[in-house]
Amino acid sequence: METTLAGFWQPTQIAYGMILLAMFLALARLVRGPSLPDRVVALDLITVLAAAMLALDTMATRQTVFIDAAIVLALISFLGTIAFARYLERRARSE
């Protein structure tokens, strides 16, 4: 494997590290979130970052099957967030 930067670090490995750091910060928000919507947004962010990691893995390995999984994960995450937003809207109306 040919390196493009000095030593061990390649741009894809740096991107993996940045995505993992963002996932860790989103996980901290998921655990500490003061309200339920904050936690849902953090969970949505984690799934979007997982889709980004799958897309990055697609570019790194040149296996296109991962991009399909990333698209499906992003769509399911989006639908889940929309469903939760509707739930919160209905709950606010009933109160």
C-alpha positions, 0 to 999 in steps of 0.5 A: 500500500502506497502512502501519500503522506509521510509515514503511516498516516494517509488521508483516509485514516485521518478522515476515519479518526475525525469521524470517530472523534465526531461520533464520540462527541455525539455519543457524549451528547446522547448520554448527557443530552438535557432533553429528548430532542437533543438525544434524538439529534445526537442519535441521528448524527451518529447514524449519519456519521456511520453512513459517512464512514461507510462511504469513506470505506467505499472510497478506500476499498473501491467496493461499491457494495458499501455505498448501498449500505450507506444510502440505506442507513441514511434513509432509515435514519432520516425516516426515524428522525421525521417520525420522532419529530411528528411524535413530539409535535403530537405530544406538544398538541395534547399537552 
